Amino acid sequence: MPSADTEASAAADAAVASPPDSTTPTSLHDDATKLSPGDPGHGRMRLALFAAGLATFALLYSTQALLPEISRDLHADPGSASWTVSGATIGLALAVLPLAALSERFGRRRVLTVSMSVAVALALAVPFSPDLGTLIALRTLQGAAIAGVPASAMAYLADEVRGRYLVGATGLFVAGNSVGGMSGRILSGWVAEAWGWRIGLAAVAVASLLCVAAFRLLAPRARHFRPSPLNARALTRTVSAHLRNPLLVRLYAIGLLFMVVFGGVYTVIGYRLVAEPFGLSQGLVGSVFAIYLVGTATSATAGKLNARLGRRGLIYAGIVTASSGLLLSLLDSFVAVAAGLVLITAGFFAGHAVASGSVSHTATEGRAQASALYQMAYYTGSSLGGALGAAAFAGAGWDGTVALTLGAMTVAAGVTFYGTRSAAALRRRRLLEARA
């Protein structure tokens, strides 16, 4: 929820772009009638979306901090247990585009309510899973249900909140993502230490149920939503056009590769820290995820760094930072591992912020679909990172996970370098055409 500010930035990009781009007098009049600070529904809207973000990302990664306990109880190796995380994220990746289309037809608030309700119902069933296969199946369905939130939440805000106040309203939703992703892992970790992983997951489910109830009570009824018919053929044309755009494809690849690193490291780190020479308890392992707060600081400075270094320069900086953290984490010192996690987290969020933010600027049409495709790539990367990182750990220990993730960063550097060369060649060609 992954889960500092930019964990949800791709979702925010997609949803903000979801409403039809329009500057007609009608749309300007509609904006004047939307919610603004001081209106009774404005504060309720912000709190409702904060609760939605809190529940969503607490549920999505709820098993990640508990993987060592799940492995021990269900007699599963790290590679198999990691699918309790990867299954959820691949479910989200596959469902986000269809649910975004459904929200255009049936309404954002309705999709949000149904999605979160189904996700929480599944969360309440998850602790009773009799075996690993059932647990993975329920988590995959849960991820697909959760997809309705990134598919609809920001579009709901964009529909109902005046444009000039949208950033502030967005901030509280993103904060809910950040707090939910981190606190869900910490809560499940400490509860599991006292009563086991099943009770840890149950605690997250109950907390999320309260958040869903708060969303339902607080969320104002949609006043500006205009349903549009489902058009599978038009959607297919738009998606195909995006996948033929070389720059968009490179951005999708970069987001996926950065998430391979992030998903791999944070899925496996619990196994490394509960083992010797560290021997941390389950609660302390969960607390390690507080390092996610580094992402908040990185997100806050990403805009300034982008202005100074440029888009590709900041991606290179993210690659170097994350790679340095991976190498530092090889040392058998908790201080070194913690410092490595800080660098990995900072590097990931720098690269992800640039890639996700560039998608909506690159796509001149169908921005919602372009950003939804980024989310699909992003969460596919999380699934691949978790599954492959855990398999590498099972085969070669932490060194294997680091080798895999360093390989992903090397490929990301190659993709970025190729983009740099392509952009330079395009500038030269245009210069020659202008002179001719």
N, C-alpha and C positions, 0 to 999 in steps of 0.2 A: 501498500500500500502502500508493496512498497508504501511510505506514508508520511512524508513531510509535505510541505506546501505543493511542490511540483508533482507529487504522486498523483494528484488529481488534475494537473494542468491540462493534460490531453483531453480529459473529459470536459473541462471547462471550455477549452477551445471549440470542441465539437458542439457543445450545447449552445454556447453564445451565438454560434454561427447558424444554428438550426433554423430560426425563423427566417422567412424569405427576406432577402435584402431588398429594401425598398426605401425610397425617399419621397414617396408621393405625399401630397397634402393629407390624404387619409391617414397614412402611417404617422405623420407628424402630429395630427390631432389625437390619434390613439395614444401616443407617448405622453401627451399632456394630461391624459386621464388615468395614467398608471400610478402605482404607489410611489410615494416619496416620504422622506422622514417627516414625522408628525402625523401621518395618516395612521389610523388604528391598525390597518393590516400590515403595515411595513415592518414593524418590529416583530409581529407574529411570523411573517414570512421568513425573516432572517433566522429566527430561533428554530423554526420548523426545518429549514434546510441545514442548520447546524446539527440538529438531532439526526437528520437523515445521513449526513456525512459521518457522524460519529458511529452510528450503527453499521453502516455499509463496510467501512474499512476495518472495524473491529471484527466483524464476521469473516471478511474475506481471508485474512491471514491468521485466524484464531488458532490454528494448529501449529503454526511455524515455530513458536517458542517451545512447544511441547513434544517435538519430534523424538528426542531421546527417550522420553517417558513412553510415548506410543510404541516405539521400537521395542522397548523392553517388555511391555505388557502384551503386545500382540506378536512378539517373536519375529519382527520384521527387520530387514536390513535397511540402512539409510536410503538406498535407492528406491525401495518399495514404499517406505513410509513417506518419502518426500512427495508422493503423488497425492497425499491429502492436501497439500498446498497447490501443487501443479494442476491437479484436477480442477480445483476451484478457479484458478486463473485462466485455464484453457476454456472452461465453460463460459466465463465472462467474455473472453475474446471472441468466441463463436456467436454469442448471443447479442452483443452490443449493437451491431448494425441492424439486425431485424427489429430489435426493441426500439431503436431510434425511429425506424419507419413506423412502427405501431404507435409511438407517442405522437406522431404527426396526425394520425388518423383518430385516435381515441382519447387524446389529451395527456398532458404531462403529469398532472396531479393523480389521475387514475392509474397510469403506469407506475408511478412512484409508489403509490399505496399498495398496489397488487404485488409489485416486485419485492418490496421490503417485507410484506406480510408472508409471502411464500418463503423468502429467505429465512425469516425468523422461525417459521414453522419447521423448516428443515433443520435449523440450528437446534431446536428443542429435541429433535429426534436423533441428531448426531451422537450425543453421549451414550445412547443405547445400542450403538452399532455392535453386533456380535463378533465381527471379524474385520480385517483390514479392507477386504473387497467391498463390503457394505459401506464402510466409512468413506472410502474413496468415491463410490457412486453417489452417496448423499452429498458429499462436498462438491462434486462436479455439478450436480443439479443446483446446489446452493449458489455456486458461482454464476450459473446461467441466470438465476433469478436476480442476483445482485446487479447484473448488467443493466437492469432497468434504471438504476440510479444515475450512473454516468451518462446513460443515453438520454435522460430526461431532465435532470435536476437544473442544470444551468439554462436550458431552454425555458423551463418553467419560470425562472427568475427573469429571463429576458422578455418573456411575454407579459409579465405582470409588474415589473419595476421600471421606473423611468430610467432612460439611458444614462443620464448623468450620475445616477446613484447606483448603477449596476455594479461597479467595481467594489464599492463598499459592501454591498450585499453578497457579492461573490466571495469576498475575503472571509466572511464568517463561515460559509459553506466549506471552503478550502481548509479553514482552521479545524472544522469538524472532521474532515478527512485525516488531517495530521494527528489530531488528538486521538481519534478513534483507532487509527492504525497502530499507534504507539501504545496507548493504554490497554487495548485489547490484548496485546502480547504480554504486557506487564501483569495485568490482572490474571490472565490465565496461568502465567508462570507461578505467581505467588500462591494462588488458590490450589494449583496442582501440587505444589510442594507439600501442602498440608493435607489435602484430601484426594489427590490423584488427578490424572489428566481429564477424566470424564467429568468430574465436578468442575474442573477449570473451564472446560468448554460450556458446561451448563451455566456457569456464572456469566460468561460473555453473552450467551443466548438470552438470559433473563435481563441483563443490562440493555441489550439491543431491543428486546420487546418493549421496555419502558421508553426507549427512544422512538420507536415506531408509534407507540400510543401518543407520545408528545407531538410527533409530526402530524398525526391525523387530527388531533385537537387544535393545533395551532395553524396549520396550512390554510390560507384563505382559498375560497373557491375561485377558479379561473374565470376572469371576466373578459380577457382579450384573446383567448385561444380561438383560432379559426381552423377547424379540421380540414385536412386535405386528403383526397382519395389516395389509396395505395396504388402505386404505379411501378410494378416490378421491372417492367421494361426500361423505364426512364432511370430507375435506380441502377440497373445493370449497366446502362450506357455511361452514367456518371462515374461509377466505380471503375469501369474499364478505361475510361479516359485518364483517371488518376493513376492507374497502374501503368499507363504508357508514358507518364511524365517522369523522365529520368531523375529530376531533382527530388520529386516526392518519393520515389522509390528509394533513393539514397537516404532520405530523412527517415523513412520507415525502417530501413536496415540499421541505421545508427541507433535509433531508439530501441530496436530489438536487441542489438549487441550490448548496449549499455545495461539493459535489463537482464541479460544473461549473467552479467557480472553480479549485479545487485541481488538477483534472485538466487544465484548459486551460493554466494557468500553467506547471505542471511538465512538460507535454508540449512546450511551445513554448520554454521558457527556454533550452534548449541552442542552438537556432537563433539566438537573440538574442545569446548570449554568445560564440559562435564567430565572429560577424560583427564588423565595426568598429562602434563604436570600442573594443570590448573585446578581440577576437581571442584568446580563451582556447583552450588546447589541449583535446583530448578528455578527457584525464585530469583536468584542472582542472574541466571542466564536470561530470564525474561526482562530483567532490568537493563541488560546491555542494550536493548532496543531503544532506550532513551537517547542513544547516539543519533537516532533519526532526527533529533532536533537540529543537528548540524545542517540538515537539508533546508530548514527554515531560514537559517542565516545565509546559506548559499543562494537560495531563491531570491532573497531580498537584494543581493548584490549582483545577480546575474545580468540585470539590465545594464548596470554601469560597466561591468566587465565586457559585455557584448559591444557596447559603444567604443570601448578602448581597444579590444582585441579583434573585433569582428566576429562574425558567426563561426567561420572555420577556425579562427584562432582560439576561440573559447572552447570549441569541441576538442581541439588538440590539447588545450590546457586540462580539460576534464579527463582525457585519456591518460596523460602523463600523471596527473594527481592520483587517479584510481589505480594505475599500474604501480606507482610508488607505494601506495597503501597495501596492495597485494603482496609485494616483495617484503615489506616491513612485517606483515602478519605472519611470515614464515618463522620468525624468531619465537623461541619458547619462553616468552616473557609476557605477562598479562598487560603490562604497560605498553609494550610494543604492539601487541595485538589490538588493544584499544585504540592506540594512535593510528594503526593501519586501518581500522574500521572507520575512523573519523575521515581519513583521506579518501577511502573508497566511497564513502557516503557523499562527501563534498564533490568528488569528481563525477560521480553518477548524476547528481542533481544538476551540476553545471551542464553536462552533455544533454541530459534529458530536457532541461529548460529550453536550450537552444533548439533542439530538434522539434519538440512539440510546438513551441511558439512559432517556428518557421513554417510549419505546415499550413496554417490558416492564412499566412501572408503569401505563400507560394500559389495556393489554389485560388484562382480568380472566380471560379464557379463551383458550386457543390461543396462549399467549405465544410458543412456538417459531415458529409460523407468522407471527405478527405481526412478530417480529424478522427472520425470513427475508424477509418482504416489504420490510422496511427495507433489508436488504442488497441486494435486487434494485434498489430505487430508488437506493441509494448507488452501486452499480457501474454502473448505467445512466447516472447523472450523470457518472461518470468517463469513460465511453465518449463521451457527448455533449460533455463539456468538451474531451476530447482531440481529437475530430474537428472540432468547430466552432471551437475555439480555433486549431487549426492552419490551418483554412480561412480564418479571419479574418486570421491572420498572413500567409498567402500573398497575400491580397488587399490588406491595408492595413498590414502590418507589426505591430510590437508594439502600436501604438496601437489597431489593430483588435481584438487579443486583449483588451486592457484594456477597451475599450468593451463587448465581449461579456460579459466577466465582471462588470463593474460593473452591467450590465443584469441579470444573474442575482442579484446582491446586492440590487438594487432590488426585484425580484420577491419575494425572500425577506423583505425588510422589509415589503412589502405583505401577504404571507401571514401574517406574525407580527402585524401591526397588525390584520388582520381577525380573527385569533384572540383578540387582546386585547379587541376590541369585542364579539365573540360571548360571551366569558366574562363580561364586564361585564353584558351584556343578560340572560344566564342567571341571574346573581346577583340582578339586580333582579326578574326574574320570580319566582324562588323566594321572595324577600322578600315580594313582594305576595301570593303564594299562602299564605305562612305567616301573614300578617296577616289574610287572609280566613278 
